[in-house]
């Protein structure tokens, strides 16, 4: 995941050793945030920045708790970040999207946010990490 301050990606600065930790590792892409198709107002951008900062603070707090209670090290977190990033085969700082899955009962492909299968009515469990 890349975090941006202005137009600069800061994950490489935060974790410069990630690419070198794995065979075939390369440098991070010179990433710039993609522009949305519609422009956001200044207040919407400010609200999103506040939400991102809050999520960063929560993430840091959770990692601190895990380190203190379980004796984990930053290197383990970095390794896991890279593994998650590589799920789509690319070390690009982005989480791969989860493709739609088949219904467990009828095996037909069901839309991601469906509560039940539209074909057979089977209740579906939601994956809390699906994107």
N, CA, C and O atoms as a GROMACS GRO file, in nm:
protein
  524
    1UNK      N    1   0.084  -0.116   0.000
    1UNK     CA    2   0.000   0.000   0.000
    1UNK      C    3   0.089   0.123   0.000
    1UNK      O    4   0.188   0.129   0.074
    2UNK      N    5   0.056   0.218  -0.081
    2UNK     CA    6   0.130   0.343  -0.084
    2UNK      C    7   0.048   0.449  -0.015
    2UNK      O    8  -0.073   0.459  -0.037
    3UNK      N    9   0.111   0.527   0.068
    3UNK     CA   10   0.046   0.640   0.131
    3UNK      C   11   0.102   0.765   0.067
    3UNK      O   12   0.221   0.772   0.037
    4UNK      N   13   0.017   0.862   0.046
    4UNK     CA   14   0.059   0.981  -0.025
    4UNK      C   15   0.056   1.103   0.065
    4UNK      O   16  -0.036   1.122   0.144
    5UNK      N   17   0.158   1.184   0.053
    5UNK     CA   18   0.161   1.316   0.113
    5UNK      C   19   0.180   1.408  -0.006
    5UNK      O   20   0.286   1.410  -0.068
    6UNK      N   21   0.076   1.483  -0.038
    6UNK     CA   22   0.080   1.558  -0.164
    6UNK      C   23   0.080   1.458  -0.277
    6UNK      O   24  -0.012   1.377  -0.289
    7UNK      N   25   0.183   1.463  -0.360
    7UNK     CA   26   0.194   1.368  -0.471
    7UNK      C   27   0.306   1.267  -0.448
    7UNK      O   28   0.338   1.190  -0.539
    8UNK      N   29   0.366   1.267  -0.329
    8UNK     CA   30   0.477   1.176  -0.302
    8UNK      C   31   0.430   1.051  -0.229
    8UNK      O   32   0.357   1.060  -0.130
    9UNK      N   33   0.470   0.936  -0.278
    9UNK     CA   34   0.438   0.811  -0.212
    9UNK      C   35   0.534   0.795  -0.095
    9UNK      O   36   0.656   0.804  -0.112
   10UNK      N   37   0.480   0.770   0.026
   10UNK     CA   38   0.566   0.762   0.143
   10UNK      C   39   0.593   0.620   0.191
   10UNK      O   40   0.677   0.601   0.278
   11UNK      N   41   0.525   0.519   0.138
   11UNK     CA   42   0.555   0.382   0.181
   11UNK      C   43   0.700   0.347   0.154
   11UNK      O   44   0.765   0.288   0.241
   12UNK      N   45   0.755   0.381   0.037
   12UNK     CA   46   0.897   0.350   0.017
   12UNK      C   47   0.986   0.419   0.120
   12UNK      O   48   1.088   0.362   0.160
   13UNK      N   49   0.951   0.537   0.164
   13UNK     CA   50   1.030   0.603   0.267
   13UNK      C   51   1.011   0.535   0.401
   13UNK      O   52   1.106   0.522   0.478
   14UNK      N   53   0.888   0.490   0.430
   14UNK     CA   54   0.859   0.425   0.558
   14UNK      C   55   0.923   0.287   0.564
   14UNK      O   56   0.974   0.246   0.668
   15UNK      N   57   0.921   0.214   0.452
   15UNK     CA   58   0.970   0.078   0.448
   15UNK      C   59   1.064   0.060   0.328
   15UNK      O   60   1.031  -0.015   0.237
   16UNK      N   61   1.178   0.126   0.327
   16UNK     CA   62   1.265   0.120   0.209
   16UNK      C   63   1.322  -0.019   0.182
   16UNK      O   64   1.365  -0.046   0.069
   17UNK      N   65   1.322  -0.108   0.281
   17UNK     CA   66   1.384  -0.238   0.262
   17UNK      C   67   1.288  -0.344   0.211
   17UNK      O   68   1.330  -0.458   0.191
   18UNK      N   69   1.162  -0.312   0.190
   18UNK     CA   70   1.066  -0.414   0.146
   18UNK      C   71   1.112  -0.481   0.016
   18UNK      O   72   1.120  -0.603   0.014
   19UNK      N   73   1.142  -0.409  -0.091
   19UNK     CA   74   1.178  -0.479  -0.214
   19UNK      C   75   1.300  -0.569  -0.200
   19UNK      O   76   1.306  -0.674  -0.264
   20UNK      N   77   1.396  -0.532  -0.117
   20UNK     CA   78   1.517  -0.611  -0.105
   20UNK      C   79   1.498  -0.734  -0.017
   20UNK      O   80   1.587  -0.819  -0.009
   21UNK      N   81   1.383  -0.746   0.050
   21UNK     CA   82   1.360  -0.859   0.140
   21UNK      C   83   1.326  -0.987   0.065
   21UNK      O   84   1.332  -1.095   0.123
   22UNK      N   85   1.289  -0.976  -0.062
   22UNK     CA   86   1.243  -1.091  -0.137
   22UNK      C   87   1.320  -1.106  -0.265
   22UNK      O   88   1.363  -1.008  -0.326
   23UNK      N   89   1.339  -1.231  -0.308
   23UNK     CA   90   1.412  -1.255  -0.432
   23UNK      C   91   1.343  -1.184  -0.548
   23UNK      O   92   1.220  -1.184  -0.559
   24UNK      N   93   1.422  -1.124  -0.633
   24UNK     CA   94   1.366  -1.056  -0.749
   24UNK      C   95   1.303  -0.923  -0.713
   24UNK      O   96   1.238  -0.861  -0.797
   25UNK      N   97   1.322  -0.878  -0.589
   25UNK     CA   98   1.263  -0.751  -0.546
   25UNK      C   99   1.317  -0.637  -0.629
   25UNK      O  100   1.434  -0.635  -0.667
   26UNK      N  101   1.234  -0.542  -0.654
   26UNK     CA  102   1.276  -0.425  -0.729
   26UNK      C  103   1.232  -0.302  -0.654
   26UNK      O  104   1.168  -0.312  -0.549
   27UNK      N  105   1.265  -0.190  -0.706
   27UNK     CA  106   1.225  -0.067  -0.637
   27UNK      C  107   1.076  -0.043  -0.656
   27UNK      O  108   1.012  -0.100  -0.745
   28UNK      N  109   1.021   0.041  -0.571
   28UNK     CA  110   0.880   0.075  -0.581
   28UNK      C  111   0.857   0.157  -0.706
   28UNK      O  112   0.946   0.230  -0.750
   29UNK      N  113   0.739   0.146  -0.764
   29UNK     CA  114   0.712   0.228  -0.881
   29UNK      C  115   0.705   0.375  -0.841
   29UNK      O  116   0.672   0.408  -0.727
   30UNK      N  117   0.737   0.461  -0.935
   30UNK     CA  118   0.725   0.604  -0.910
   30UNK      C  119   0.577   0.636  -0.920
   30UNK      O  120   0.529   0.678  -1.026
   31UNK      N  121   0.506   0.616  -0.809
   31UNK     CA  122   0.361   0.623  -0.812
   31UNK      C  123   0.311   0.764  -0.788
   31UNK      O  124   0.368   0.841  -0.709
   32UNK      N  125   0.205   0.796  -0.857
   32UNK     CA  126   0.131   0.918  -0.829
   32UNK      C  127  -0.014   0.875  -0.816
   32UNK      O  128  -0.058   0.784  -0.886
   33UNK      N  129  -0.088   0.940  -0.729
   33UNK     CA  130  -0.226   0.898  -0.711
   33UNK      C  131  -0.306   0.921  -0.839
   33UNK      O  132  -0.287   1.022  -0.908
   34UNK      N  133  -0.395   0.828  -0.870
   34UNK     CA  134  -0.475   0.845  -0.990
   34UNK      C  135  -0.579   0.954  -0.966
   34UNK      O  136  -0.628   0.972  -0.854
   35UNK      N  137  -0.610   1.024  -1.070
   35UNK     CA  138  -0.709   1.131  -1.060
   35UNK      C  139  -0.848   1.073  -1.074
   35UNK      O  140  -0.873   0.993  -1.164
   36UNK      N  141  -0.940   1.114  -0.986
   36UNK     CA  142  -1.077   1.064  -1.000
   36UNK      C  143  -1.143   1.123  -1.123
   36UNK      O  144  -1.105   1.230  -1.170
   37UNK      N  145  -1.241   1.051  -1.176
   37UNK     CA  146  -1.308   1.099  -1.296
   37UNK      C  147  -1.390   1.224  -1.268
   37UNK      O  148  -1.413   1.304  -1.359
   38UNK      N  149  -1.434   1.242  -1.146
   38UNK     CA  150  -1.503   1.365  -1.109
   38UNK      C  151  -1.421   1.434  -1.002
   38UNK      O  152  -1.356   1.368  -0.921
   39UNK      N  153  -1.424   1.564  -1.003
   39UNK     CA  154  -1.341   1.635  -0.905
   39UNK      C  155  -1.411   1.639  -0.770
   39UNK      O  156  -1.533   1.655  -0.761
   40UNK      N  157  -1.333   1.624  -0.665
   40UNK     CA  158  -1.384   1.631  -0.529
   40UNK      C  159  -1.370   1.774  -0.480
   40UNK      O  160  -1.276   1.845  -0.516
   41UNK      N  161  -1.465   1.815  -0.399
   41UNK     CA  162  -1.455   1.946  -0.339
   41UNK      C  163  -1.350   1.947  -0.230
   41UNK      O  164  -1.312   1.842  -0.178
   42UNK      N  165  -1.303   2.066  -0.195
   42UNK     CA  166  -1.198   2.078  -0.094
   42UNK      C  167  -1.242   2.019   0.040
   42UNK      O  168  -1.160   1.958   0.109
   43UNK      N  169  -1.368   2.035   0.077
   43UNK     CA  170  -1.414   1.981   0.206
   43UNK      C  171  -1.417   1.828   0.204
   43UNK      O  172  -1.388   1.765   0.305
   44UNK      N  173  -1.452   1.769   0.088
   44UNK     CA  174  -1.452   1.623   0.078
   44UNK      C  175  -1.310   1.569   0.087
   44UNK      O  176  -1.287   1.465   0.149
   45UNK      N  177  -1.216   1.638   0.025
   45UNK     CA  178  -1.076   1.596   0.031
   45UNK      C  179  -1.026   1.607   0.175
   45UNK      O  180  -0.956   1.518   0.223
   46UNK      N  181  -1.061   1.716   0.243
   46UNK     CA  182  -1.019   1.734   0.382
   46UNK      C  183  -1.076   1.622   0.470
   46UNK      O  184  -1.006   1.571   0.557
   47UNK      N  185  -1.202   1.585   0.447
   47UNK     CA  186  -1.264   1.476   0.524
   47UNK      C  187  -1.193   1.344   0.498
   47UNK      O  188  -1.171   1.267   0.591
   48UNK      N  189  -1.158   1.317   0.373
   48UNK     CA  190  -1.086   1.194   0.340
   48UNK      C  191  -0.947   1.194   0.404
   48UNK      O  192  -0.902   1.089   0.452
   49UNK      N  193  -0.880   1.307   0.406
   49UNK     CA  194  -0.749   1.314   0.470
   49UNK      C  195  -0.760   1.286   0.620
   49UNK      O  196  -0.674   1.217   0.676
   50UNK      N  197  -0.864   1.338   0.684
   50UNK     CA  198  -0.885   1.312   0.827
   50UNK      C  199  -0.909   1.164   0.850
   50UNK      O  200  -0.855   1.106   0.944
   51UNK      N  201  -0.990   1.102   0.764
   51UNK     CA  202  -1.018   0.959   0.778
   51UNK      C  203  -0.892   0.875   0.759
   51UNK      O  204  -0.870   0.779   0.833
   52UNK      N  205  -0.809   0.910   0.661
   52UNK     CA  206  -0.685   0.838   0.637
   52UNK      C  207  -0.593   0.852   0.758
   52UNK      O  208  -0.534   0.754   0.803
   53UNK      N  209  -0.579   0.973   0.810
   53UNK     CA  210  -0.495   0.995   0.927
   53UNK      C  211  -0.544   0.913   1.046
   53UNK      O  212  -0.463   0.855   1.119
   54UNK      N  213  -0.675   0.908   1.065
   54UNK     CA  214  -0.732   0.829   1.175
   54UNK      C  215  -0.702   0.681   1.157
   54UNK      O  216  -0.664   0.613   1.252
   55UNK      N  217  -0.718   0.631   1.034
   55UNK     CA  218  -0.687   0.490   1.007
   55UNK      C  219  -0.539   0.460   1.029
   55UNK      O  220  -0.504   0.354   1.080
   56UNK      N  221  -0.452   0.553   0.990
   56UNK     CA  222  -0.309   0.534   1.014
   56UNK      C  223  -0.280   0.528   1.164
   56UNK      O  224  -0.200   0.445   1.208
   57UNK      N  225  -0.344   0.614   1.241
   57UNK     CA  226  -0.324   0.615   1.386
   57UNK      C  227  -0.374   0.485   1.448
   57UNK      O  228  -0.306   0.428   1.534
   58UNK      N  229  -0.490   0.438   1.407
   58UNK     CA  230  -0.546   0.313   1.458
   58UNK      C  231  -0.454   0.196   1.422
   58UNK      O  232  -0.426   0.110   1.505
   59UNK      N  233  -0.406   0.195   1.297
   59UNK     CA  234  -0.317   0.088   1.253
   59UNK      C  235  -0.189   0.086   1.334
   59UNK      O  236  -0.142  -0.020   1.376
   60UNK      N  237  -0.133   0.204   1.357
   60UNK     CA  238  -0.010   0.211   1.436
   60UNK      C  239  -0.034   0.165   1.579
   60UNK      O  240   0.049   0.095   1.638
   61UNK      N  241  -0.148   0.203   1.636
   61UNK     CA  242  -0.181   0.161   1.773
   61UNK      C  243  -0.196   0.009   1.780
   61UNK      O  244  -0.145  -0.054   1.873
   62UNK      N  245  -0.266  -0.050   1.684
   62UNK     CA  246  -0.285  -0.195   1.683
   62UNK      C  247  -0.151  -0.267   1.667
   62UNK      O  248  -0.127  -0.367   1.734
   63UNK      N  249  -0.066  -0.218   1.578
   63UNK     CA  250   0.064  -0.282   1.559
   63UNK      C  251   0.148  -0.270   1.686
   63UNK      O  252   0.217  -0.365   1.723
   64UNK      N  253   0.142  -0.156   1.754
   64UNK     CA  254   0.216  -0.139   1.879
   64UNK      C  255   0.169  -0.239   1.984
   64UNK      O  256   0.251  -0.299   2.054
   65UNK      N  257   0.039  -0.258   1.995
   65UNK     CA  258  -0.016  -0.355   2.091
   65UNK      C  259   0.032  -0.496   2.056
   65UNK      O  260   0.076  -0.570   2.144
   66UNK      N  261   0.024  -0.532   1.928
   66UNK     CA  262   0.068  -0.666   1.886
   66UNK      C  263   0.217  -0.688   1.915
   66UNK      O  264   0.256  -0.795   1.962
   67UNK      N  265   0.298  -0.587   1.888
   67UNK     CA  266   0.441  -0.601   1.915
   67UNK      C  267   0.467  -0.620   2.064
   67UNK      O  268   0.545  -0.707   2.102
   68UNK      N  269   0.402  -0.539   2.147
   68UNK     CA  270   0.427  -0.545   2.291
   68UNK      C  271   0.375  -0.674   2.353
   68UNK      O  272   0.442  -0.732   2.438
   69UNK      N  273   0.259  -0.719   2.312
   69UNK     CA  274   0.198  -0.837   2.373
   69UNK      C  275   0.250  -0.969   2.317
   69UNK      O  276   0.248  -1.070   2.387
   70UNK      N  277   0.298  -0.968   2.192
   70UNK     CA  278   0.337  -1.094   2.128
   70UNK      C  279   0.484  -1.098   2.088
   70UNK      O  280   0.529  -1.198   2.031
   71UNK      N  281   0.558  -0.994   2.115
   71UNK     CA  282   0.700  -0.994   2.082
   71UNK      C  283   0.730  -0.994   1.933
   71UNK      O  284   0.833  -1.045   1.890
   72UNK      N  285   0.639  -0.938   1.854
   72UNK     CA  286   0.661  -0.934   1.710
   72UNK      C  287   0.757  -0.821   1.674
   72UNK      O  288   0.780  -0.730   1.753
   73UNK      N  289   0.814  -0.830   1.554
   73UNK     CA  290   0.908  -0.729   1.507
   73UNK      C  291   0.856  -0.665   1.379
   73UNK      O  292   0.775  -0.723   1.307
   74UNK      N  293   0.904  -0.544   1.351
   74UNK     CA  294   0.863  -0.472   1.231
   74UNK      C  295   0.890  -0.552   1.104
   74UNK      O  296   0.813  -0.545   1.008
   75UNK      N  297   0.997  -0.629   1.103
   75UNK     CA  298   1.033  -0.709   0.986
   75UNK      C  299   0.921  -0.807   0.951
   75UNK      O  300   0.896  -0.834   0.834
   76UNK      N  301   0.854  -0.862   1.053
   76UNK     CA  302   0.742  -0.954   1.029
   76UNK      C  303   0.625  -0.882   0.964
   76UNK      O  304   0.560  -0.937   0.875
   77UNK      N  305   0.598  -0.761   1.009
   77UNK     CA  306   0.491  -0.681   0.948
   77UNK      C  307   0.524  -0.649   0.803
   77UNK      O  308   0.439  -0.661   0.715
   78UNK      N  309   0.647  -0.609   0.778
   78UNK     CA  310   0.688  -0.577   0.641
   78UNK      C  311   0.676  -0.698   0.550
   78UNK      O  312   0.631  -0.686   0.436
   79UNK      N  313   0.716  -0.814   0.599
   79UNK     CA  314   0.705  -0.937   0.520
   79UNK      C  315   0.558  -0.965   0.486
   79UNK      O  316   0.526  -1.005   0.373
   80UNK      N  317   0.469  -0.945   0.582
   80UNK     CA  318   0.326  -0.970   0.558
   80UNK      C  319   0.268  -0.869   0.459
   80UNK      O  320   0.186  -0.904   0.375
   81UNK      N  321   0.312  -0.743   0.469
   81UNK     CA  322   0.266  -0.640   0.374
   81UNK      C  323   0.303  -0.681   0.233
   81UNK      O  324   0.221  -0.670   0.141
   82UNK      N  325   0.426  -0.728   0.214
   82UNK     CA  326   0.471  -0.769   0.081
   82UNK      C  327   0.391  -0.889   0.033
   82UNK      O  328   0.353  -0.895  -0.084
   83UNK      N  329   0.365  -0.986   0.120
   83UNK     CA  330   0.288  -1.103   0.080
   83UNK      C  331   0.148  -1.064   0.033
   83UNK      O  332   0.099  -1.115  -0.067
   84UNK      N  333   0.085  -0.974   0.105
   84UNK     CA  334  -0.048  -0.927   0.066
   84UNK      C  335  -0.040  -0.852  -0.066
   84UNK      O  336  -0.125  -0.871  -0.154
   85UNK      N  337   0.061  -0.768  -0.081
   85UNK     CA  338   0.079  -0.692  -0.205
   85UNK      C  339   0.099  -0.784  -0.324
   85UNK      O  340   0.050  -0.756  -0.434
   86UNK      N  341   0.172  -0.894  -0.305
   86UNK     CA  342   0.204  -0.984  -0.415
   86UNK      C  343   0.094  -1.084  -0.450
   86UNK      O  344   0.113  -1.167  -0.538
   87UNK      N  345  -0.020  -1.077  -0.384
   87UNK     CA  346  -0.129  -1.171  -0.415
   87UNK      C  347  -0.171  -1.165  -0.561
   87UNK      O  348  -0.216  -1.264  -0.618
   88UNK      N  349  -0.157  -1.048  -0.622
   88UNK     CA  350  -0.192  -1.035  -0.764
   88UNK      C  351  -0.069  -1.050  -0.854
   88UNK      O  352  -0.078  -1.026  -0.974
   89UNK      N  353   0.044  -1.088  -0.794
   89UNK     CA  354   0.166  -1.110  -0.871
   89UNK      C  355   0.248  -0.984  -0.897
   89UNK      O  356   0.349  -0.991  -0.967
   90UNK      N  357   0.206  -0.870  -0.842
   90UNK     CA  358   0.278  -0.744  -0.865
   90UNK      C  359   0.308  -0.677  -0.732
   90UNK      O  360   0.221  -0.664  -0.647
   91UNK      N  361   0.432  -0.634  -0.715
   91UNK     CA  362   0.471  -0.556  -0.598
   91UNK      C  363   0.451  -0.409  -0.635
   91UNK      O  364   0.545  -0.340  -0.676
   92UNK      N  365   0.327  -0.363  -0.620
   92UNK     CA  366   0.294  -0.229  -0.666
   92UNK      C  367   0.231  -0.140  -0.559
   92UNK      O  368   0.185  -0.030  -0.588
   93UNK      N  369   0.228  -0.189  -0.435
   93UNK     CA  370   0.171  -0.108  -0.328
   93UNK      C  371   0.019  -0.104  -0.328
   93UNK      O  372  -0.040  -0.015  -0.268
   94UNK      N  373  -0.044  -0.200  -0.394
   94UNK     CA  374  -0.191  -0.203  -0.401
   94UNK      C  375  -0.243  -0.342  -0.363
   94UNK      O  376  -0.179  -0.443  -0.391
   95UNK      N  377  -0.357  -0.343  -0.300
   95UNK     CA  378  -0.421  -0.469  -0.264
   95UNK      C  379  -0.503  -0.516  -0.384
   95UNK      O  380  -0.577  -0.438  -0.444
   96UNK      N  381  -0.488  -0.642  -0.417
   96UNK     CA  382  -0.562  -0.699  -0.529
   96UNK      C  383  -0.711  -0.702  -0.498
   96UNK      O  384  -0.751  -0.726  -0.384
   97UNK      N  385  -0.792  -0.676  -0.598
   97UNK     CA  386  -0.936  -0.686  -0.578
   97UNK      C  387  -0.976  -0.833  -0.572
   97UNK      O  388  -0.912  -0.919  -0.633
   98UNK      N  389  -1.080  -0.859  -0.499
   98UNK     CA  390  -1.130  -0.995  -0.485
   98UNK      C  391  -1.233  -1.020  -0.595
   98UNK      O  392  -1.332  -0.947  -0.603
   99UNK      N  393  -1.212  -1.120  -0.678
   99UNK     CA  394  -1.309  -1.147  -0.784
   99UNK      C  395  -1.439  -1.204  -0.726
   99UNK      O  396  -1.438  -1.259  -0.616
  100UNK      N  397  -1.550  -1.192  -0.799
  100UNK     CA  398  -1.675  -1.252  -0.751
  100UNK      C  399  -1.659  -1.403  -0.738
  100UNK      O  400  -1.586  -1.466  -0.815
  101UNK      N  401  -1.727  -1.459  -0.639
  101UNK     CA  402  -1.714  -1.602  -0.614
  101UNK      C  403  -1.845  -1.674  -0.644
  101UNK      O  404  -1.951  -1.610  -0.648
  102UNK      N  405  -1.839  -1.805  -0.665
  102UNK     CA  406  -1.961  -1.880  -0.692
  102UNK      C  407  -2.040  -1.906  -0.564
  102UNK      O  408  -1.985  -1.909  -0.454
  103UNK      N  409  -2.169  -1.923  -0.580
  103UNK     CA  410  -2.257  -1.960  -0.469
  103UNK      C  411  -2.214  -2.098  -0.419
  103UNK      O  412  -2.188  -2.187  -0.500
  104UNK      N  413  -2.206  -2.118  -0.288
  104UNK     CA  414  -2.165  -2.249  -0.237
  104UNK      C  415  -2.265  -2.360  -0.268
  104UNK      O  416  -2.229  -2.478  -0.267
  105UNK      N  417  -2.391  -2.324  -0.296
  105UNK     CA  418  -2.493  -2.425  -0.323
  105UNK      C  419  -2.506  -2.458  -0.472
  105UNK      O  420  -2.496  -2.574  -0.512
  106UNK      N  421  -2.529  -2.353  -0.555
  106UNK     CA  422  -2.555  -2.378  -0.698
  106UNK      C  423  -2.434  -2.353  -0.788
  106UNK      O  424  -2.438  -2.384  -0.907
  107UNK      N  425  -2.326  -2.296  -0.731
  107UNK     CA  426  -2.201  -2.271  -0.802
  107UNK      C  427  -2.208  -2.164  -0.911
  107UNK      O  428  -2.115  -2.150  -0.990
  108UNK      N  429  -2.318  -2.089  -0.916
  108UNK     CA  430  -2.325  -1.979  -1.012
  108UNK      C  431  -2.254  -1.858  -0.952
  108UNK      O  432  -2.254  -1.839  -0.831
  109UNK      N  433  -2.194  -1.775  -1.038
  109UNK     CA  434  -2.122  -1.656  -0.992
  109UNK      C  435  -2.223  -1.555  -0.937
  109UNK      O  436  -2.324  -1.525  -1.000
  110UNK      N  437  -2.192  -1.504  -0.818
  110UNK     CA  438  -2.281  -1.411  -0.749
  110UNK      C  439  -2.210  -1.277  -0.732
  110UNK      O  440  -2.090  -1.273  -0.708
  111UNK      N  441  -2.284  -1.169  -0.745
  111UNK     CA  442  -2.227  -1.036  -0.726
  111UNK      C  443  -2.165  -1.025  -0.587
  111UNK      O  444  -2.212  -1.086  -0.492
  112UNK      N  445  -2.058  -0.945  -0.576
  112UNK     CA  446  -1.980  -0.937  -0.453
  112UNK      C  447  -2.060  -0.901  -0.328
  112UNK      O  448  -2.041  -0.963  -0.224
  113UNK      N  449  -2.147  -0.805  -0.337
  113UNK     CA  450  -2.216  -0.755  -0.217
  113UNK      C  451  -2.352  -0.819  -0.194
  113UNK      O  452  -2.433  -0.766  -0.118
  114UNK      N  453  -2.377  -0.931  -0.257
  114UNK     CA  454  -2.505  -0.999  -0.240
  114UNK      C  455  -2.516  -1.064  -0.103
  114UNK      O  456  -2.419  -1.120  -0.051
  115UNK      N  457  -2.634  -1.056  -0.045
  115UNK     CA  458  -2.661  -1.119   0.084
  115UNK      C  459  -2.706  -1.262   0.063
  115UNK      O  460  -2.681  -1.349   0.147
  116UNK      N  461  -2.773  -1.286  -0.051
  116UNK     CA  462  -2.815  -1.422  -0.085
  116UNK      C  463  -2.801  -1.442  -0.235
  116UNK      O  464  -2.799  -1.345  -0.311
  117UNK      N  465  -2.792  -1.566  -0.276
  117UNK     CA  466  -2.778  -1.599  -0.417
  117UNK      C  467  -2.907  -1.563  -0.490
  117UNK      O  468  -3.016  -1.602  -0.448
  118UNK      N  469  -2.894  -1.490  -0.599
  118UNK     CA  470  -3.012  -1.450  -0.675
  118UNK      C  471  -3.071  -1.566  -0.756
  118UNK      O  472  -3.182  -1.555  -0.809
  119UNK      N  473  -2.998  -1.675  -0.766
  119UNK     CA  474  -3.045  -1.790  -0.843
  119UNK      C  475  -3.116  -1.893  -0.757
  119UNK      O  476  -3.223  -1.942  -0.793
  120UNK      N  477  -3.055  -1.927  -0.641
  120UNK     CA  478  -3.114  -2.033  -0.558
  120UNK      C  479  -3.158  -1.984  -0.420
  120UNK      O  480  -3.222  -2.059  -0.346
  121UNK      N  481  -3.125  -1.860  -0.384
  121UNK     CA  482  -3.168  -1.804  -0.256
  121UNK      C  483  -3.081  -1.841  -0.137
  121UNK      O  484  -3.114  -1.805  -0.024
  122UNK      N  485  -2.970  -1.911  -0.160
  122UNK     CA  486  -2.879  -1.951  -0.052
  122UNK      C  487  -2.821  -1.826   0.017
  122UNK      O  488  -2.768  -1.738  -0.051
  123UNK      N  489  -2.830  -1.818   0.151
  123UNK     CA  490  -2.766  -1.705   0.221
  123UNK      C  491  -2.614  -1.712   0.201
  123UNK      O  492  -2.555  -1.820   0.205
  124UNK      N  493  -2.552  -1.596   0.181
  124UNK     CA  494  -2.408  -1.590   0.155
  124UNK      C  495  -2.337  -1.521   0.270
  124UNK      O  496  -2.387  -1.425   0.327
  125UNK      N  497  -2.220  -1.572   0.303
  125UNK     CA  498  -2.138  -1.509   0.405
  125UNK      C  499  -2.054  -1.400   0.339
  125UNK      O  500  -2.000  -1.418   0.230
  126UNK      N  501  -2.045  -1.287   0.406
  126UNK     CA  502  -1.967  -1.176   0.354
  126UNK      C  503  -1.822  -1.188   0.400
  126UNK      O  504  -1.797  -1.217   0.517
  127UNK      N  505  -1.728  -1.166   0.310
  127UNK     CA  506  -1.587  -1.163   0.344
  127UNK      C  507  -1.554  -1.020   0.389
  127UNK      O  508  -1.562  -0.928   0.308
  128UNK      N  509  -1.517  -1.000   0.515
  128UNK     CA  510  -1.494  -0.863   0.562
  128UNK      C  511  -1.374  -0.796   0.496
  128UNK      O  512  -1.359  -0.674   0.507
  129UNK      N  513  -1.288  -0.873   0.428
  129UNK     CA  514  -1.169  -0.815   0.364
  129UNK      C  515  -1.182  -0.808   0.213
  129UNK      O  516  -1.087  -0.770   0.145
  130UNK      N  517  -1.298  -0.844   0.159
  130UNK     CA  518  -1.317  -0.839   0.015
  130UNK      C  519  -1.313  -0.695  -0.033
  130UNK      O  520  -1.360  -0.604   0.035
  131UNK      N  521  -1.255  -0.675  -0.152
  131UNK     CA  522  -1.246  -0.540  -0.209
  131UNK      C  523  -1.313  -0.540  -0.344
  131UNK      O  524  -1.317  -0.437  -0.410
   0.00000   0.00000   0.00000
